[in-house]
Amino acid sequence: MNAYSNPQLPQEEINVSEKRPLTDVLIMIAGLLAVIAVIGLLLMLFAQTLAGWLPFSAERSIADRFFDPTAVQSEQEVELQRLADSLIGPQGLPPGVSIRVHFRPLPVANASATIGGHITLYKGLIEAIDSENALAMVIAHEIAHVRHRDPVQSLSRGLALTVVLSAVSAGAGSKLADWLAGSAGTLTVLGFSRAQEERADTDALAAVAARYGHVAGADTFFAAMLKRSVDKSVANSAGKSAGKSAGKSADGVPVFLRTHPATDERISRLAALAAERGWAGSGELTPLSPVLQAIRQGSKDEPSR
């Protein structure tokens, strides 16, 4: 019969795990975040696909919270609507989809398409161009976004992101939800993908070629914005090198370009596309209508500040 013994254990090895608890926690958190990220990505992709099947009437009813459907269009809006309607034919729109143009007298070079087929153009945009052809390119681009239901897909991605952020932080999800609710009617929300932008450019250039018989002037606005951006960068650099504060402009980098492909690349792509499709790159430019010319003239007559 074996005698009972009570061996002594080394004190430094008592209740000591081979793994560090903090490391285990960090691994668990990282795994959880990875799972949330994957679920979020799948949710955003699903939401974007599902949004394409949303009836346009439902999309329009949501937009009516931000745009009064009974509002009478201004003289400028009537003229811009006329041009937009002339560009719809070459592109075509799905059944039940319509375009409503809005004009905002704000000095920002901006244009945007949002849910419900609403397109907003700003005074700064009119000031930056010198022909109807250039304006038509911008409007046709926004019509293409509506045609492909890009705004509602963009909004759906934003809502899906809200759900994901809410899982991580209720506060962050709530803030994004409030922002989406407050801006969905006037902004493109989270912007469009590069593929969506290039598709809209392709459709727009085709519409311009069909309307005017050539694509001359189609890149005028983009070239003007590229020059403005370069001039601003040079001015800011000069101000900083002189030890002065360069300050911030009210418009800064043109808003229209912030969510769009790099301007120089865009101009090159338009030229290559025109050559590929056999569209004439030169032709007579159509002047802006007197109503739109008045916008530009009014800006010139305003006293400098």
Helices and strands as residue ranges (DSSP letters): G 11-13, H 21-51, H 56-63, H 75-91, E 100-104, E 111-114, G 115-117, E 118-122, H 123-127, H 132-147, H 150-168, H 170-183, H 194-212, H 220-241, H 255-258, H 263-277, H 290-301
